[in-house]
Amino acid sequence: MSASRLRSLQGLGIFCGFAAGAWLGGAEAPIKLVNPDISPITVSLIMVCGVFLARWSVPAFIRGTSHVRNDVRQAPHLIVWAVLAGCMWAVANTLTIYAIRNVGLSIAFPLWNTNSLLGIFWGWLLFNELHYAGWKRWLGVLGGALAMLAGATLLAIASSHQAAPGKAALGVFAALGAGILWGTMYIPYRKAYLTGMNPMSFITFFTVGELATMTLLAVGYRGATPLWHELVNARAVLFWLMLGGFVWVIGDLFQQYATKYVGISRGIPLSNTNQLWGLLWGALVFHELQGAGRAVYVQVAGGSILMALGAVGIALSSATAREHSSWQDAADREGERYGVEGEYVRAGMEGRAYGAVSNRRTVTDWILILGTTALFVALATLAKLPRLGISAGWAVALAAAMLALLATCGISLWRTTRFR
Amino acid sequence: MSPTKNDAPRRLFRAIATDVHFWIPLSVLVGGLVLLDKLR
């Protein structure tokens, strides 16, 4: 790969990491509109339903499902990896509910945010990331991730007045468990992208594991009949929760592209800037810091600056040609083990086309796109906007910033890789 | 003898089952499910 192509892919991956942070953080906004009386497991299940629809309809809209079929033909083993990663996500997400309940957000969030450090470790150990990177890049990535972790801790402390510590040890275990699950979930991610799979294909199978596990957990925990009654009673908020899931998928898609082009050691910490965006929505739109003391504002400012500095440190530590060639070695190893064609693997890593695949939308694609749109319209007609004192001006400003990032990053992805 | 199409699922299973990268996330997933069960 030429040096200029490597530079543009690295820049693109970093841009995707920042866009991911904005959209993953923004996904919290619709959920804040929901009555807290609904059980967290049911909230997760409804969100995952929205996620499932988005993970099939967005790829159908952008590339068409014929590309998914083509990817599966080339690397069928990645279906197993994607479903496994989806199962891990669902279990980790459920653990966070217990963590918040038992130790509060201020302790739980930094604990599960250690997933980025574990991601760096797995990237280094299993996929040759940060090999031949030099001490400056090591310092940028590891120092940046640690600064972001410290910033996240301050922000979590500042934004959690309502924490109710109970069974502390269990809560700590749950939060650490979620961090380990999420940090390890990046092994299948990296494996898929080193082998050339397109993120749009990976997420369609990922979500099968995610929805199946979440449904089993929800039925197991709540019981089928009580769960059904809760879903029926929640019809006025189904739209907001599923919209939250849809927004989350856009962020996750950018995170997947970041992972593909800059690896897990850089992509994951960058998308963890979602906490900053969540805080912006909470403070500016939902007035969550209203009436807070000076100490809280100092923590918010300090935490935000630390997170921003950490993200800048990582963004400035992109992979060199030598490090990238060691990624290539890992990719060759994967291709050899699973019998994937070398040219397919190289094309995937370089974000260029492989073979001739039709870009025309099939009947299945249109059913997915129109069916999802119709369902969201129907749910929107049932939805009620709760009476919350929200600041509409700030909501419009933040939504405009997110859309601007979506447009610019989307155009960059299209121009550089045609969403490959 | 060259590998046939019928061998493909078996070869795929063998490649996954002998890949340590598969057992790490799977063990973590099982650990997470056990932890979840204890927390209930």
Chai-1 contact restraints between the chains, C-beta under 6 A:
chainA,res_idxA,chainB,res_idxB,connection_type,confidence,min_distance_angstrom,max_distance_angstrom,comment,restraint_id
A,H77,B,L12,contact,1.0,0.0,6.0,A-B,restraint_1
A,H77,B,I16,contact,1.0,0.0,6.0,A-B,restraint_2
A,V80,B,I16,contact,1.0,0.0,6.0,A-B,restraint_3
A,L84,B,P25,contact,1.0,0.0,6.0,A-B,restraint_4
A,C87,B,L29,contact,1.0,0.0,6.0,A-B,restraint_5
A,M88,B,L29,contact,1.0,0.0,6.0,A-B,restraint_6
A,V91,B,G32,contact,1.0,0.0,6.0,A-B,restraint_7
A,Y98,B,L39,contact,1.0,0.0,6.0,A-B,restraint_8
A,L170,B,L39,contact,1.0,0.0,6.0,A-B,restraint_9
A,A174,B,L39,contact,1.0,0.0,6.0,A-B,restraint_10
A,G177,B,G32,contact,1.0,0.0,6.0,A-B,restraint_11
A,G177,B,L35,contact,1.0,0.0,6.0,A-B,restraint_12
A,I180,B,V28,contact,1.0,0.0,6.0,A-B,restraint_13
A,L181,B,V28,contact,1.0,0.0,6.0,A-B,restraint_14
A,L181,B,G32,contact,1.0,0.0,6.0,A-B,restraint_15
A,T184,B,P25,contact,1.0,0.0,6.0,A-B,restraint_16
A,T184,B,V28,contact,1.0,0.0,6.0,A-B,restraint_17
A,I187,B,H21,contact,1.0,0.0,6.0,A-B,restraint_18
A,I187,B,P25,contact,1.0,0.0,6.0,A-B,restraint_19
A,R337,B,A15,contact,1.0,0.0,6.0,A-B,restraint_20
A,Y338,B,A15,contact,1.0,0.0,6.0,A-B,restraint_21
